[in-house]
Amino acid sequence: MNLPHYDYLTSDFQEYAFDSIGPNGKIRKVVRFQKLQDNPVIYNLAFGDQDPNSGEVDDSTTSNNADRDIVLATVAHTVNDFCDHYGNHFIYATGSTPARTRLYQMGINKIFDEICTKFDVYGISGDRTYPIEKNVNYEAFLIKRK
Amino acid sequence: MPVVKKADNNISYGGGAIVSSDIKSHANDPFFVKKAEEAKIAVSKLVLPETKKK
């Protein structure tokens, strides 16, 4: 993916950290892939902001650092790196709120064609998965690299 | 383009990834533990694409 993104740190290719840099300063973001089940293997993708004092991660705050697309592109790159090292498994992702999930979908829409050449992307509504469509809102997403 | 400083002891791995032993694991961070629990419940109810009946 040829999108502007931040470089990111990793020690095990399962967890990634990068700094969002913008009007509100430097905000450490942490992305983590967690195995949910086997057969079929599904990982959860979760990410949030790291509190500089406690070191704990949270996704309830809005960074407002004017770099949303760069942050989402960086997360997309971590998905690629993760698949390089752990295989092409299902990855489940959702936002902490419907509004945030919608933001993620807007990010997906911006690189829709590029993503769909490399990944099977499904939108989740209720307990069903559907091949993702641009103008449909979903509750969560399931992706798998081709 | 964003500017990111690379620490001297970090190894560039290409594609934006820099391998570093300096980062702390958040495997037991309450945030990620909670996210995984919520996702497990959500995924357990899902009809997955490859398991759909044709």
N, CA and C atoms of all chains as a GROMACS GRO file, in nm:
protein
  600
    1MET      N    1   0.083  -0.119   0.000
    1MET     CA    2   0.000   0.000   0.000
    1MET      C    3   0.087   0.124   0.000
    2ASN      N    4   0.066   0.205  -0.099
    2ASN     CA    5   0.151   0.322  -0.115
    2ASN      C    6   0.083   0.446  -0.054
    3LEU      N    7   0.059   0.441   0.075
    3LEU     CA    8  -0.009   0.550   0.143
    3LEU      C    9   0.082   0.609   0.248
    4PRO      N   10   0.072   0.741   0.271
    4PRO     CA   11   0.153   0.800   0.378
    4PRO      C   12   0.119   0.733   0.511
    5HIS      N   13   0.220   0.689   0.581
    5HIS     CA   14   0.197   0.623   0.709
    5HIS      C   15   0.317   0.645   0.799
    6TYR      N   16   0.295   0.625   0.927
    6TYR     CA   17   0.404   0.635   1.023
    6TYR      C   18   0.484   0.505   1.025
    7ASP      N   19   0.612   0.518   1.049
    7ASP     CA   20   0.690   0.398   1.080
    7ASP      C   21   0.644   0.347   1.217
    8TYR      N   22   0.658   0.219   1.239
    8TYR     CA   23   0.610   0.163   1.365
    8TYR      C   24   0.710   0.063   1.421
    9LEU      N   25   0.705   0.053   1.553
    9LEU     CA   26   0.794  -0.037   1.624
    9LEU      C   27   0.723  -0.168   1.653
   10THR      N   28   0.795  -0.275   1.650
   10THR     CA   29   0.742  -0.404   1.692
   10THR      C   30   0.855  -0.491   1.744
   11SER      N   31   0.821  -0.578   1.836
   11SER     CA   32   0.923  -0.674   1.883
   11SER      C   33   0.887  -0.815   1.839
   12ASP      N   34   0.759  -0.839   1.812
   12ASP     CA   35   0.712  -0.975   1.782
   12ASP      C   36   0.616  -0.983   1.664
   13PHE      N   37   0.591  -0.870   1.598
   13PHE     CA   38   0.500  -0.861   1.484
   13PHE      C   39   0.354  -0.893   1.521
   14GLN      N   40   0.328  -0.903   1.650
   14GLN     CA   41   0.192  -0.921   1.697
   14GLN      C   42   0.141  -0.790   1.760
   15GLU      N   43   0.235  -0.712   1.807
   15GLU     CA   44   0.200  -0.582   1.867
   15GLU      C   45   0.287  -0.474   1.803
   16TYR      N   46   0.226  -0.360   1.776
   16TYR     CA   47   0.296  -0.252   1.707
   16TYR      C   48   0.270  -0.121   1.781
   17ALA      N   49   0.368  -0.033   1.778
   17ALA     CA   50   0.352   0.098   1.841
   17ALA      C   51   0.405   0.205   1.746
   18PHE      N   52   0.332   0.315   1.739
   18PHE     CA   53   0.380   0.427   1.659
   18PHE      C   54   0.331   0.557   1.721
   19ASP      N   55   0.393   0.666   1.680
   19ASP     CA   56   0.356   0.796   1.735
   19ASP      C   57   0.278   0.877   1.633
   20SER      N   58   0.158   0.917   1.671
   20SER     CA   59   0.080   1.014   1.593
   20SER      C   60   0.138   1.151   1.625
   21ILE      N   61   0.165   1.228   1.520
   21ILE     CA   62   0.225   1.359   1.541
   21ILE      C   63   0.137   1.466   1.477
   22GLY      N   64   0.090   1.561   1.557
   22GLY     CA   65   0.000   1.663   1.505
   22GLY      C   66  -0.015   1.778   1.602
   23PRO      N   67  -0.123   1.856   1.583
   23PRO     CA   68  -0.143   1.977   1.666
   23PRO      C   69  -0.148   1.947   1.815
   24ASN      N   70  -0.192   1.828   1.852
   24ASN     CA   71  -0.197   1.794   1.995
   24ASN      C   72  -0.072   1.722   2.043
   25GLY      N   73   0.032   1.732   1.964
   25GLY     CA   74   0.159   1.674   2.007
   25GLY      C   75   0.179   1.531   1.960
   26LYS      N   76   0.260   1.460   2.034
   26LYS     CA   77   0.294   1.322   1.999
   26LYS      C   78   0.210   1.227   2.084
   27ILE      N   79   0.133   1.142   2.018
   27ILE     CA   80   0.046   1.049   2.090
   27ILE      C   81   0.084   0.908   2.050
   28ARG      N   82   0.124   0.828   2.148
   28ARG     CA   83   0.164   0.690   2.120
   28ARG      C   84   0.041   0.603   2.095
   29LYS      N   85   0.038   0.537   1.982
   29LYS     CA   86  -0.069   0.445   1.946
   29LYS      C   87  -0.017   0.302   1.955
   30VAL      N   88  -0.100   0.213   2.002
   30VAL     CA   89  -0.061   0.073   2.012
   30VAL      C   90  -0.164  -0.012   1.938
   31VAL      N   91  -0.114  -0.099   1.852
   31VAL     CA   92  -0.198  -0.192   1.777
   31VAL      C   93  -0.163  -0.333   1.823
   32ARG      N   94  -0.263  -0.414   1.853
   32ARG     CA   95  -0.233  -0.551   1.897
   32ARG      C   96  -0.328  -0.650   1.830
   33PHE      N   97  -0.271  -0.760   1.784
   33PHE     CA   98  -0.349  -0.869   1.724
   33PHE      C   99  -0.356  -0.981   1.826
   34GLN      N  100  -0.478  -1.020   1.861
   34GLN     CA  101  -0.498  -1.122   1.965
   34GLN      C  102  -0.573  -1.240   1.906
   35LYS      N  103  -0.519  -1.358   1.928
   35LYS     CA  104  -0.585  -1.478   1.875
   35LYS      C  105  -0.713  -1.505   1.953
   36LEU      N  106  -0.822  -1.523   1.880
   36LEU     CA  107  -0.951  -1.546   1.945
   36LEU      C  108  -0.990  -1.692   1.944
   37GLN      N  109  -0.955  -1.761   1.837
   37GLN     CA  110  -0.994  -1.902   1.827
   37GLN      C  111  -0.912  -1.972   1.719
   38ASP      N  112  -0.919  -2.106   1.722
   38ASP     CA  113  -0.860  -2.188   1.617
   38ASP      C  114  -0.973  -2.246   1.532
   39ASN      N  115  -0.937  -2.292   1.416
   39ASN     CA  116  -1.028  -2.369   1.330
   39ASN      C  117  -1.165  -2.304   1.307
   40PRO      N  118  -1.178  -2.204   1.231
   40PRO     CA  119  -1.067  -2.134   1.167
   40PRO      C  120  -1.004  -2.033   1.263
   41VAL      N  121  -0.878  -2.005   1.235
   41VAL     CA  122  -0.808  -1.908   1.319
   41VAL      C  123  -0.863  -1.769   1.293
   42ILE      N  124  -0.895  -1.701   1.401
   42ILE     CA  125  -0.940  -1.562   1.392
   42ILE      C  126  -0.863  -1.480   1.495
   43TYR      N  127  -0.811  -1.369   1.450
   43TYR     CA  128  -0.745  -1.274   1.539
   43TYR      C  129  -0.832  -1.150   1.554
   44ASN      N  130  -0.819  -1.087   1.667
   44ASN     CA  131  -0.882  -0.957   1.687
   44ASN      C  132  -0.778  -0.848   1.667
   45LEU      N  133  -0.818  -0.742   1.598
   45LEU     CA  134  -0.732  -0.625   1.584
   45LEU      C  135  -0.786  -0.518   1.678
   46ALA      N  136  -0.706  -0.476   1.773
   46ALA     CA  137  -0.748  -0.369   1.863
   46ALA      C  138  -0.639  -0.263   1.866
   47PHE      N  139  -0.680  -0.138   1.871
   47PHE     CA  140  -0.578  -0.035   1.888
   47PHE      C  141  -0.633   0.085   1.962
   48GLY      N  142  -0.543   0.153   2.031
   48GLY     CA  143  -0.582   0.269   2.109
   48GLY      C  144  -0.462   0.354   2.143
   49ASP      N  145  -0.487   0.456   2.225
   49ASP     CA  146  -0.381   0.548   2.266
   49ASP      C  147  -0.320   0.501   2.398
   50GLN      N  148  -0.189   0.511   2.406
   50GLN     CA  149  -0.121   0.473   2.530
   50GLN      C  150  -0.108   0.595   2.621
   51ASP      N  151  -0.154   0.580   2.745
   51ASP     CA  152  -0.140   0.688   2.842
   51ASP      C  153   0.008   0.705   2.876
   52PRO      N  154   0.060   0.827   2.858
   52PRO     CA  155   0.204   0.846   2.881
   52PRO      C  156   0.246   0.824   3.026
   53ASN      N  157   0.151   0.836   3.118
   53ASN     CA  158   0.184   0.819   3.260
   53ASN      C  159   0.170   0.674   3.306
   54SER      N  160   0.052   0.617   3.282
   54SER     CA  161   0.028   0.480   3.331
   54SER      C  162   0.082   0.375   3.234
   55GLY      N  163   0.093   0.411   3.107
   55GLY     CA  164   0.136   0.313   3.006
   55GLY      C  165   0.022   0.228   2.956
   56GLU      N  166  -0.096   0.244   3.016
   56GLU     CA  167  -0.210   0.164   2.973
   56GLU      C  168  -0.274   0.223   2.848
   57VAL      N  169  -0.346   0.137   2.776
   57VAL     CA  170  -0.403   0.176   2.648
   57VAL      C  171  -0.554   0.198   2.664
   58ASP      N  172  -0.606   0.290   2.585
   58ASP     CA  173  -0.747   0.325   2.594
   58ASP      C  174  -0.792   0.375   2.457
   59ASP      N  175  -0.915   0.348   2.422
   59ASP     CA  176  -0.963   0.400   2.292
   59ASP      C  177  -1.087   0.488   2.310
   60SER      N  178  -1.107   0.536   2.432
   60SER     CA  179  -1.227   0.617   2.456
   60SER      C  180  -1.205   0.765   2.426
   61THR      N  181  -1.080   0.804   2.412
   61THR     CA  182  -1.053   0.945   2.384
   61THR      C  183  -1.036   0.968   2.234
   62THR      N  184  -1.067   1.088   2.193
   62THR     CA  185  -1.046   1.126   2.053
   62THR      C  186  -0.921   1.211   2.046
   63SER      N  187  -0.825   1.169   1.965
   63SER     CA  188  -0.696   1.237   1.961
   63SER      C  189  -0.704   1.376   1.900
   64ASN      N  190  -0.787   1.390   1.796
   64ASN     CA  191  -0.796   1.518   1.723
   64ASN      C  192  -0.657   1.568   1.682
   65ASN      N  193  -0.578   1.476   1.628
   65ASN     CA  194  -0.442   1.514   1.592
   65ASN      C  195  -0.427   1.538   1.442
   66ALA      N  196  -0.542   1.550   1.373
   66ALA     CA  197  -0.544   1.589   1.232
   66ALA      C  198  -0.465   1.494   1.142
   67ASP      N  199  -0.458   1.368   1.179
   67ASP     CA  200  -0.382   1.273   1.098
   67ASP      C  201  -0.456   1.139   1.087
   68ARG      N  202  -0.588   1.146   1.090
   68ARG     CA  203  -0.666   1.022   1.095
   68ARG      C  204  -0.631   0.927   0.980
   69ASP      N  205  -0.621   0.981   0.858
   69ASP     CA  206  -0.594   0.894   0.744
   69ASP      C  207  -0.455   0.829   0.756
   70ILE      N  208  -0.360   0.905   0.808
   70ILE     CA  209  -0.224   0.850   0.823
   70ILE      C  210  -0.226   0.740   0.930
   71VAL      N  211  -0.301   0.763   1.036
   71VAL     CA  212  -0.310   0.662   1.143
   71VAL      C  213  -0.376   0.535   1.089
   72LEU      N  214  -0.486   0.550   1.015
   72LEU     CA  215  -0.555   0.433   0.962
   72LEU      C  216  -0.468   0.360   0.859
   73ALA      N  217  -0.394   0.436   0.779
   73ALA     CA  218  -0.304   0.372   0.682
   73ALA      C  219  -0.194   0.296   0.755
   74THR      N  220  -0.149   0.350   0.868
   74THR     CA  221  -0.045   0.282   0.946
   74THR      C  222  -0.099   0.150   1.001
   75VAL      N  223  -0.222   0.155   1.052
   75VAL     CA  224  -0.283   0.032   1.102
   75VAL      C  225  -0.296  -0.070   0.989
   76ALA      N  226  -0.334  -0.023   0.870
   76ALA     CA  227  -0.346  -0.112   0.754
   76ALA      C  228  -0.211  -0.178   0.724
   77HIS      N  229  -0.104  -0.101   0.736
   77HIS     CA  230   0.029  -0.157   0.712
   77HIS      C  231   0.065  -0.263   0.816
   78THR      N  232   0.021  -0.240   0.940
   78THR     CA  233   0.052  -0.341   1.043
   78THR      C  234  -0.022  -0.472   1.013
   79VAL      N  235  -0.140  -0.460   0.952
   79VAL     CA  236  -0.214  -0.582   0.914
   79VAL      C  237  -0.131  -0.663   0.814
   80ASN      N  238  -0.074  -0.591   0.719
   80ASN     CA  239   0.009  -0.658   0.618
   80ASN      C  240   0.130  -0.725   0.683
   81ASP      N  241   0.197  -0.654   0.772
   81ASP     CA  242   0.314  -0.709   0.840
   81ASP      C  243   0.275  -0.829   0.927
   82PHE      N  244   0.163  -0.814   0.995
   82PHE     CA  245   0.117  -0.924   1.081
   82PHE      C  246   0.095  -1.050   0.997
   83CYS      N  247   0.026  -1.034   0.882
   83CYS     CA  248  -0.001  -1.149   0.795
   83CYS      C  249   0.128  -1.210   0.741
   84ASP      N  250   0.228  -1.126   0.715
   84ASP     CA  251   0.357  -1.178   0.668
   84ASP      C  252   0.416  -1.278   0.768
   85HIS      N  253   0.390  -1.254   0.897
   85HIS     CA  254   0.456  -1.334   1.001
   85HIS      C  255   0.366  -1.438   1.065
   86TYR      N  256   0.236  -1.417   1.061
   86TYR     CA  257   0.145  -1.510   1.130
   86TYR      C  258   0.049  -1.581   1.035
   87GLY      N  259   0.053  -1.546   0.908
   87GLY     CA  260  -0.031  -1.614   0.811
   87GLY      C  261  -0.156  -1.536   0.776
   88ASN      N  262  -0.221  -1.582   0.670
   88ASN     CA  263  -0.339  -1.512   0.621
   88ASN      C  264  -0.465  -1.567   0.688
   89HIS      N  265  -0.490  -1.522   0.806
   89HIS     CA  266  -0.608  -1.566   0.881
   89HIS      C  267  -0.713  -1.456   0.885
   90PHE      N  268  -0.831  -1.493   0.931
   90PHE     CA  269  -0.934  -1.392   0.951
   90PHE      C  270  -0.889  -1.295   1.060
   91ILE      N  271  -0.916  -1.168   1.037
   91ILE     CA  272  -0.889  -1.065   1.139
   91ILE      C  273  -1.019  -0.987   1.160
   92TYR      N  274  -1.061  -0.984   1.285
   92TYR     CA  275  -1.186  -0.917   1.323
   92TYR      C  276  -1.152  -0.778   1.377
   93ALA      N  277  -1.229  -0.679   1.335
   93ALA     CA  278  -1.205  -0.542   1.385
   93ALA      C  279  -1.337  -0.468   1.398
   94THR      N  280  -1.347  -0.394   1.505
   94THR     CA  281  -1.464  -0.307   1.522
   94THR      C  282  -1.422  -0.185   1.602
   95GLY      N  283  -1.502  -0.079   1.593
   95GLY     CA  284  -1.472   0.041   1.671
   95GLY      C  285  -1.533   0.031   1.810
   96SER      N  286  -1.489   0.120   1.896
   96SER     CA  287  -1.542   0.118   2.033
   96SER      C  288  -1.684   0.172   2.037
   97THR      N  289  -1.723   0.247   1.936
   97THR     CA  290  -1.859   0.300   1.926
   97THR      C  291  -1.902   0.289   1.779
   98PRO      N  292  -2.033   0.293   1.753
   98PRO     CA  293  -2.078   0.293   1.612
   98PRO      C  294  -2.016   0.406   1.531
   99ALA      N  295  -1.999   0.522   1.594
   99ALA     CA  296  -1.940   0.636   1.522
   99ALA      C  297  -1.796   0.605   1.482
  100ARG      N  298  -1.724   0.541   1.572
  100ARG     CA  299  -1.584   0.509   1.541
  100ARG      C  300  -1.576   0.399   1.435
  101THR      N  301  -1.667   0.304   1.443
  101THR     CA  302  -1.670   0.200   1.340
  101THR      C  303  -1.695   0.263   1.203
  102ARG      N  304  -1.783   0.364   1.203
  102ARG     CA  305  -1.814   0.436   1.078
  102ARG      C  306  -1.689   0.509   1.027
  103LEU      N  307  -1.612   0.564   1.119
  103LEU     CA  308  -1.487   0.630   1.078
  103LEU      C  309  -1.392   0.530   1.013
  104TYR      N  310  -1.382   0.411   1.073
  104TYR     CA  311  -1.295   0.309   1.016
  104TYR      C  312  -1.344   0.273   0.876
  105GLN      N  313  -1.477   0.266   0.861
  105GLN     CA  314  -1.531   0.230   0.730
  105GLN      C  315  -1.499   0.338   0.627
  106MET      N  316  -1.505   0.463   0.671
  106MET     CA  317  -1.470   0.572   0.579
  106MET      C  318  -1.324   0.558   0.536
  107GLY      N  319  -1.240   0.517   0.630
  107GLY     CA  320  -1.100   0.495   0.597
  107GLY      C  321  -1.084   0.381   0.498
  108ILE      N  322  -1.159   0.274   0.518
  108ILE     CA  323  -1.156   0.160   0.426
  108ILE      C  324  -1.203   0.205   0.289
  109ASN      N  325  -1.309   0.285   0.286
  109ASN     CA  326  -1.364   0.330   0.158
  109ASN      C  327  -1.262   0.409   0.076
  110LYS      N  328  -1.178   0.486   0.146
  110LYS     CA  329  -1.081   0.568   0.075
  110LYS      C  330  -0.978   0.485  -0.001
  111ILE      N  331  -0.951   0.365   0.052
  111ILE     CA  332  -0.853   0.279  -0.015
  111ILE      C  333  -0.919   0.146  -0.055
  112PHE      N  334  -1.048   0.155  -0.082
  112PHE     CA  335  -1.130   0.038  -0.107
  112PHE      C  336  -1.072  -0.052  -0.217
  113ASP      N  337  -1.045   0.009  -0.332
  113ASP     CA  338  -0.998  -0.072  -0.446
  113ASP      C  339  -0.865  -0.139  -0.415
  114GLU      N  340  -0.776  -0.064  -0.351
  114GLU     CA  341  -0.644  -0.118  -0.319
  114GLU      C  342  -0.655  -0.231  -0.215
  115ILE      N  343  -0.740  -0.210  -0.117
  115ILE     CA  344  -0.757  -0.313  -0.014
  115ILE      C  345  -0.815  -0.440  -0.075
  116CYS      N  346  -0.914  -0.422  -0.161
  116CYS     CA  347  -0.985  -0.539  -0.215
  116CYS      C  348  -0.901  -0.621  -0.312
  117THR      N  349  -0.793  -0.563  -0.364
  117THR     CA  350  -0.706  -0.643  -0.449
  117THR      C  351  -0.621  -0.738  -0.363
  118LYS      N  352  -0.596  -0.701  -0.238
  118LYS     CA  353  -0.509  -0.781  -0.152
  118LYS      C  354  -0.582  -0.857  -0.044
  119PHE      N  355  -0.701  -0.809  -0.009
  119PHE     CA  356  -0.774  -0.869   0.103
  119PHE      C  357  -0.918  -0.900   0.064
  120ASP      N  358  -0.970  -1.009   0.119
  120ASP     CA  359  -1.114  -1.029   0.120
  120ASP      C  360  -1.166  -0.952   0.240
  121VAL      N  361  -1.259  -0.862   0.217
  121VAL     CA  362  -1.311  -0.778   0.325
  121VAL      C  363  -1.462  -0.801   0.337
  122TYR      N  364  -1.504  -0.830   0.458
  122TYR     CA  365  -1.646  -0.855   0.485
  122TYR      C  366  -1.698  -0.754   0.588
  123GLY      N  367  -1.819  -0.711   0.568
  123GLY     CA  368  -1.886  -0.630   0.668
  123GLY      C  369  -1.973  -0.721   0.753
  124ILE      N  370  -1.982  -0.691   0.882
  124ILE     CA  371  -2.062  -0.773   0.973
  124ILE      C  372  -2.183  -0.693   1.018
  125SER      N  373  -2.297  -0.757   1.004
  125SER     CA  374  -2.420  -0.698   1.053
  125SER      C  375  -2.496  -0.809   1.124
  126GLY      N  376  -2.522  -0.790   1.254
  126GLY     CA  377  -2.579  -0.899   1.332
  126GLY      C  378  -2.479  -1.012   1.340
  127ASP      N  379  -2.522  -1.133   1.308
  127ASP     CA  380  -2.428  -1.246   1.310
  127ASP      C  381  -2.392  -1.291   1.168
  128ARG      N  382  -2.415  -1.204   1.073
  128ARG     CA  383  -2.388  -1.240   0.933
  128ARG      C  384  -2.271  -1.159   0.877
  129THR      N  385  -2.200  -1.220   0.786
  129THR     CA  386  -2.093  -1.149   0.716
  129THR      C  387  -2.133  -1.131   0.571
  130TYR      N  388  -2.098  -1.017   0.517
  130TYR     CA  389  -2.133  -0.985   0.379
  130TYR      C  390  -2.010  -0.927   0.309
  131PRO      N  391  -1.991  -0.961   0.182
  131PRO     CA  392  -1.883  -0.892   0.109
  131PRO      C  393  -1.905  -0.741   0.121
  132ILE      N  394  -1.801  -0.670   0.159
  132ILE     CA  395  -1.819  -0.529   0.193
  132ILE      C  396  -1.863  -0.447   0.073
  133GLU      N  397  -1.952  -0.355   0.098
  133GLU     CA  398  -1.997  -0.259  -0.004
  133GLU      C  399  -1.974  -0.120   0.052
  134LYS      N  400  -1.946  -0.027  -0.039
  134LYS     CA  401  -1.905   0.107   0.004
  134LYS      C  402  -2.012   0.183   0.083
  135ASN      N  403  -2.134   0.175   0.042
  135ASN     CA  404  -2.235   0.262   0.102
  135ASN      C  405  -2.328   0.191   0.200
  136VAL      N  406  -2.274   0.088   0.263
  136VAL     CA  407  -2.351   0.015   0.363
  136VAL      C  408  -2.277   0.026   0.496
  137ASN      N  409  -2.350   0.053   0.601
  137ASN     CA  410  -2.288   0.061   0.735
  137ASN      C  411  -2.286  -0.077   0.801
  138TYR      N  412  -2.175  -0.108   0.864
  138TYR     CA  413  -2.160  -0.238   0.930
  138TYR      C  414  -2.126  -0.218   1.077
  139GLU      N  415  -2.143  -0.324   1.155
  139GLU     CA  416  -2.111  -0.317   1.298
  139GLU      C  417  -1.966  -0.355   1.324
  140ALA      N  418  -1.908  -0.429   1.233
  140ALA     CA  419  -1.769  -0.473   1.248
  140ALA      C  420  -1.720  -0.522   1.112
  141PHE      N  421  -1.595  -0.561   1.108
  141PHE     CA  422  -1.536  -0.606   0.982
  141PHE      C  423  -1.454  -0.733   1.004
  142LEU      N  424  -1.448  -0.809   0.898
  142LEU     CA  425  -1.366  -0.929   0.899
  142LEU      C  426  -1.281  -0.923   0.772
  143ILE      N  427  -1.152  -0.936   0.787
  143ILE     CA  428  -1.066  -0.928   0.669
  143ILE      C  429  -0.973  -1.049   0.666
  144LYS      N  430  -0.936  -1.085   0.547
  144LYS     CA  431  -0.843  -1.197   0.530
  144LYS      C  432  -0.761  -1.170   0.406
  145ARG      N  433  -0.630  -1.175   0.424
  145ARG     CA  434  -0.544  -1.149   0.308
  145ARG      C  435  -0.554  -1.263   0.208
  146LYS      N  436  -0.558  -1.229   0.080
  146LYS     CA  437  -0.576  -1.331  -0.026
  146LYS      C  438  -0.447  -1.410  -0.046
  147MET      N  439   0.454   1.439   0.462
  147MET     CA  440   0.486   1.307   0.514
  147MET      C  441   0.523   1.319   0.661
  148PRO      N  442   0.477   1.227   0.741
  148PRO     CA  443   0.513   1.232   0.882
  148PRO      C  444   0.661   1.208   0.904
  149VAL      N  445   0.712   1.271   1.005
  149VAL     CA  446   0.853   1.252   1.037
  149VAL      C  447   0.863   1.160   1.159
  150VAL      N  448   0.934   1.055   1.144
  150VAL     CA  449   0.951   0.962   1.256
  150VAL      C  450   1.099   0.940   1.277
  151LYS      N  451   1.143   0.963   1.400
  151LYS     CA  452   1.283   0.940   1.431
  151LYS      C  453   1.305   0.792   1.462
  152LYS      N  454   1.406   0.741   1.406
  152LYS     CA  455   1.439   0.601   1.431
  152LYS      C  456   1.553   0.594   1.533
  153ALA      N  457   1.529   0.520   1.637
  153ALA     CA  458   1.634   0.503   1.737
  153ALA      C  459   1.749   0.425   1.678
  154ASP      N  460   1.869   0.452   1.726
  154ASP     CA  461   1.987   0.388   1.670
  154ASP      C  462   1.985   0.236   1.687
  155ASN      N  463   1.921   0.190   1.796
  155ASN     CA  464   1.923   0.047   1.822
  155ASN      C  465   1.805  -0.025   1.757
  156ASN      N  466   1.730   0.046   1.671
  156ASN     CA  467   1.619  -0.017   1.601
  156ASN      C  468   1.663  -0.059   1.462
  157ILE      N  469   1.609  -0.171   1.418
  157ILE     CA  470   1.646  -0.223   1.287
  157ILE      C  471   1.530  -0.200   1.192
  158SER      N  472   1.553  -0.133   1.082
  158SER     CA  473   1.446  -0.112   0.986
  158SER      C  474   1.413  -0.243   0.918
  159TYR      N  475   1.288  -0.276   0.912
  159TYR     CA  476   1.247  -0.402   0.854
  159TYR      C  477   1.175  -0.382   0.721
  160GLY      N  478   1.168  -0.260   0.675
  160GLY     CA  479   1.096  -0.231   0.551
  160GLY      C  480   0.948  -0.219   0.576
  161GLY      N  481   0.878  -0.151   0.486
  161GLY     CA  482   0.734  -0.138   0.498
  161GLY      C  483   0.690  -0.060   0.619
  162GLY      N  484   0.781   0.009   0.684
  162GLY     CA  485   0.746   0.091   0.799
  162GLY      C  486   0.776   0.026   0.931
  163ALA      N  487   0.798  -0.106   0.932
  163ALA     CA  488   0.821  -0.176   1.059
  163ALA      C  489   0.967  -0.163   1.102
  164ILE      N  490   0.984  -0.132   1.229
  164ILE     CA  491   1.117  -0.125   1.288
  164ILE      C  492   1.120  -0.222   1.404
  165VAL      N  493   1.207  -0.320   1.395
  165VAL     CA  494   1.214  -0.419   1.502
  165VAL      C  495   1.288  -0.359   1.621
  166SER      N  496   1.225  -0.364   1.736
  166SER     CA  497   1.284  -0.306   1.856
  166SER      C  498   1.251  -0.392   1.976
  167SER      N  499   1.349  -0.411   2.058
  167SER     CA  500   1.324  -0.486   2.181
  167SER      C  501   1.285  -0.393   2.295
  168ASP      N  502   1.277  -0.264   2.262
  168ASP     CA  503   1.250  -0.165   2.368
  168ASP      C  504   1.102  -0.150   2.402
  169ILE      N  505   1.014  -0.200   2.315
  169ILE     CA  506   0.873  -0.175   2.343
  169ILE      C  507   0.817  -0.279   2.439
  170LYS      N  508   0.730  -0.229   2.526
  170LYS     CA  509   0.671  -0.314   2.631
  170LYS      C  510   0.548  -0.384   2.575
  171SER      N  511   0.533  -0.512   2.608
  171SER     CA  512   0.414  -0.584   2.563
  171SER      C  513   0.291  -0.540   2.641
  172HIS      N  514   0.180  -0.528   2.570
  172HIS     CA  515   0.053  -0.495   2.634
  172HIS      C  516  -0.041  -0.616   2.634
  173ALA      N  517   0.018  -0.735   2.629
  173ALA     CA  518  -0.065  -0.856   2.624
  173ALA      C  519  -0.160  -0.864   2.744
  174ASN      N  520  -0.117  -0.814   2.857
  174ASN     CA  521  -0.201  -0.821   2.978
  174ASN      C  522  -0.266  -0.687   3.012
  175ASP      N  523  -0.255  -0.593   2.922
  175ASP     CA  524  -0.320  -0.463   2.944
  175ASP      C  525  -0.471  -0.484   2.951
  176PRO      N  526  -0.538  -0.430   3.054
  176PRO     CA  527  -0.683  -0.450   3.068
  176PRO      C  528  -0.761  -0.414   2.942
  177PHE      N  529  -0.715  -0.312   2.871
  177PHE     CA  530  -0.784  -0.270   2.749
  177PHE      C  531  -0.786  -0.384   2.646
  178PHE      N  532  -0.670  -0.443   2.622
  178PHE     CA  533  -0.664  -0.549   2.521
  178PHE      C  534  -0.731  -0.678   2.570
  179VAL      N  535  -0.721  -0.705   2.699
  179VAL     CA  536  -0.789  -0.823   2.754
  179VAL      C  537  -0.940  -0.810   2.734
  180LYS      N  538  -0.992  -0.691   2.765
  180LYS     CA  539  -1.137  -0.666   2.749
  180LYS      C  540  -1.178  -0.674   2.603
  181LYS      N  541  -1.096  -0.615   2.516
  181LYS     CA  542  -1.128  -0.617   2.372
  181LYS      C  543  -1.134  -0.761   2.321
  182ALA      N  544  -1.040  -0.842   2.365
  182ALA     CA  545  -1.038  -0.982   2.320
  182ALA      C  546  -1.160  -1.058   2.370
  183GLU      N  547  -1.198  -1.033   2.494
  183GLU     CA  548  -1.317  -1.101   2.549
  183GLU      C  549  -1.442  -1.062   2.471
  184GLU      N  550  -1.456  -0.934   2.443
  184GLU     CA  551  -1.573  -0.886   2.368
  184GLU      C  552  -1.573  -0.945   2.226
  185ALA      N  553  -1.456  -0.948   2.166
  185ALA     CA  554  -1.447  -0.999   2.028
  185ALA      C  555  -1.476  -1.149   2.024
  186LYS      N  556  -1.430  -1.223   2.126
  186LYS     CA  557  -1.457  -1.367   2.129
  186LYS      C  558  -1.606  -1.394   2.130
  187ILE      N  559  -1.679  -1.318   2.208
  187ILE     CA  560  -1.824  -1.335   2.215
  187ILE      C  561  -1.887  -1.303   2.079
  188ALA      N  562  -1.844  -1.192   2.021
  188ALA     CA  563  -1.901  -1.150   1.892
  188ALA      C  564  -1.871  -1.253   1.783
  189VAL      N  565  -1.749  -1.302   1.781
  189VAL     CA  566  -1.707  -1.395   1.676
  189VAL      C  567  -1.774  -1.532   1.692
  190SER      N  568  -1.801  -1.570   1.817
  190SER     CA  569  -1.861  -1.702   1.841
  190SER      C  570  -2.001  -1.713   1.778
  191LYS      N  571  -2.064  -1.600   1.756
  191LYS     CA  572  -2.199  -1.600   1.700
  191LYS      C  573  -2.198  -1.585   1.548
  192LEU      N  574  -2.081  -1.557   1.494
  192LEU     CA  575  -2.075  -1.523   1.351
  192LEU      C  576  -2.088  -1.642   1.259
  193VAL      N  577  -2.158  -1.623   1.150
  193VAL     CA  578  -2.156  -1.719   1.040
  193VAL      C  579  -2.042  -1.674   0.948
  194LEU      N  580  -1.934  -1.748   0.951
  194LEU     CA  581  -1.815  -1.706   0.876
  194LEU      C  582  -1.832  -1.731   0.728
  195PRO      N  583  -1.766  -1.651   0.646
  195PRO     CA  584  -1.781  -1.664   0.500
  195PRO      C  585  -1.754  -1.804   0.448
  196GLU      N  586  -1.650  -1.870   0.500
  196GLU     CA  587  -1.614  -2.001   0.446
  196GLU      C  588  -1.702  -2.113   0.501
  197THR      N  589  -1.783  -2.084   0.601
  197THR     CA  590  -1.866  -2.188   0.659
  197THR      C  591  -2.012  -2.176   0.613
  198LYS      N  592  -2.036  -2.081   0.525
  198LYS     CA  593  -2.171  -2.064   0.475
  198LYS      C  594  -2.212  -2.184   0.392
  199LYS      N  595  -2.336  -2.226   0.406
  199LYS     CA  596  -2.386  -2.335   0.323
  199LYS      C  597  -2.419  -2.281   0.185
  200LYS      N  598  -2.382  -2.359   0.083
  200LYS     CA  599  -2.408  -2.313  -0.053
  200LYS      C  600  -2.542  -2.366  -0.102
   0.00000   0.00000   0.00000
